[in-house]
């Protein structure tokens, strides 16, 4: 993902709810569904989440309580290929 939206949520709610809010906001703002959300490993807490087609991945490049959400360019390019 080259570009995306940075979302901040330091509430005590679950990671699933935080991602859900970020996804809803992204859809309303950009008119399309995101496919990936990157979070800090401390925020991730080892949970494997794919929520409404959005895969949550961990990365050290995102600060705790931040969510970098957008469309995975590799997955986007792969959709146009036929087998």
C-alpha positions as CSV (number, residue, x, y, z in Angstrom):
1,X,0.0,0.0,0.0
2,X,1.5,3.3,-1.1
3,X,-1.2,5.7,0.2
4,X,-3.8,5.3,2.8
5,X,-5.6,7.0,5.6
6,X,-4.2,7.3,9.1
7,X,-6.7,6.7,11.9
8,X,-6.1,7.2,15.6
9,X,-8.0,5.5,18.4
10,X,-6.6,5.0,21.9
11,X,-9.9,4.0,23.5
12,X,-10.2,0.8,25.6
13,X,-12.5,-0.8,23.0
14,X,-11.5,-4.0,21.2
15,X,-9.2,-4.0,18.2
16,X,-12.2,-5.3,16.1
17,X,-14.4,-2.3,17.0
18,X,-11.6,0.2,16.3
19,X,-10.9,-1.3,12.9
20,X,-14.6,-1.3,12.1
21,X,-14.8,2.4,12.8
22,X,-11.8,3.1,10.6
23,X,-13.3,1.0,7.8
24,X,-16.7,2.8,8.0
25,X,-15.0,6.2,8.0
26,X,-12.8,5.3,5.0
27,X,-15.8,4.0,3.0
28,X,-17.8,7.2,3.6
29,X,-14.8,9.5,2.9
30,X,-13.4,7.8,-0.2
31,X,-16.4,5.9,-1.6
32,X,-14.6,2.5,-1.7
33,X,-13.8,-0.3,0.6
34,X,-10.3,-0.7,2.1
35,X,-8.6,-4.1,1.9
36,X,-5.8,-3.8,4.4
37,X,-5.1,-2.1,7.8
38,X,-1.7,-1.9,9.4
39,X,-1.3,-1.6,13.1
40,X,1.6,-1.6,15.6
41,X,2.4,-5.0,17.1
42,X,1.5,-3.7,20.6
43,X,-2.0,-2.8,19.3
44,X,-2.3,-6.0,17.3
45,X,-1.9,-8.3,20.4
46,X,-1.5,-11.3,18.2
47,X,-5.1,-11.4,17.0
48,X,-5.7,-12.7,13.5
49,X,-8.4,-10.5,12.0
50,X,-10.0,-10.3,8.6
51,X,-13.1,-8.1,9.0
52,X,-15.5,-7.3,6.1
53,X,-12.7,-8.1,3.6
54,X,-10.1,-6.0,5.4
55,X,-7.0,-7.9,6.6
56,X,-5.3,-6.5,9.7
57,X,-1.5,-6.8,9.6
58,X,1.2,-5.7,12.1
59,X,4.1,-3.4,11.3
60,X,6.6,-1.5,13.4
61,X,6.3,1.5,11.1
62,X,2.9,2.4,12.5
63,X,2.7,4.0,16.0
64,X,0.6,2.4,18.8
65,X,-3.1,3.3,18.6
66,X,-2.8,4.3,15.0
67,X,-4.3,2.5,12.0
68,X,-3.0,2.9,8.5
69,X,-5.9,1.8,6.3
70,X,-6.3,1.6,2.5
71,X,-6.2,-0.6,-0.6
72,X,-3.5,-3.2,-1.0
73,X,-2.1,-2.4,-4.5
74,X,-0.8,-6.0,-5.0
75,X,-4.2,-7.4,-4.4
76,X,-5.8,-4.7,-6.6
77,X,-3.5,-5.5,-9.5
78,X,-4.1,-9.3,-9.2
79,X,-7.9,-8.9,-9.6
80,X,-7.6,-7.9,-13.2
81,X,-5.6,-11.0,-14.3
82,X,-7.3,-14.0,-15.8
83,X,-6.1,-17.5,-15.4
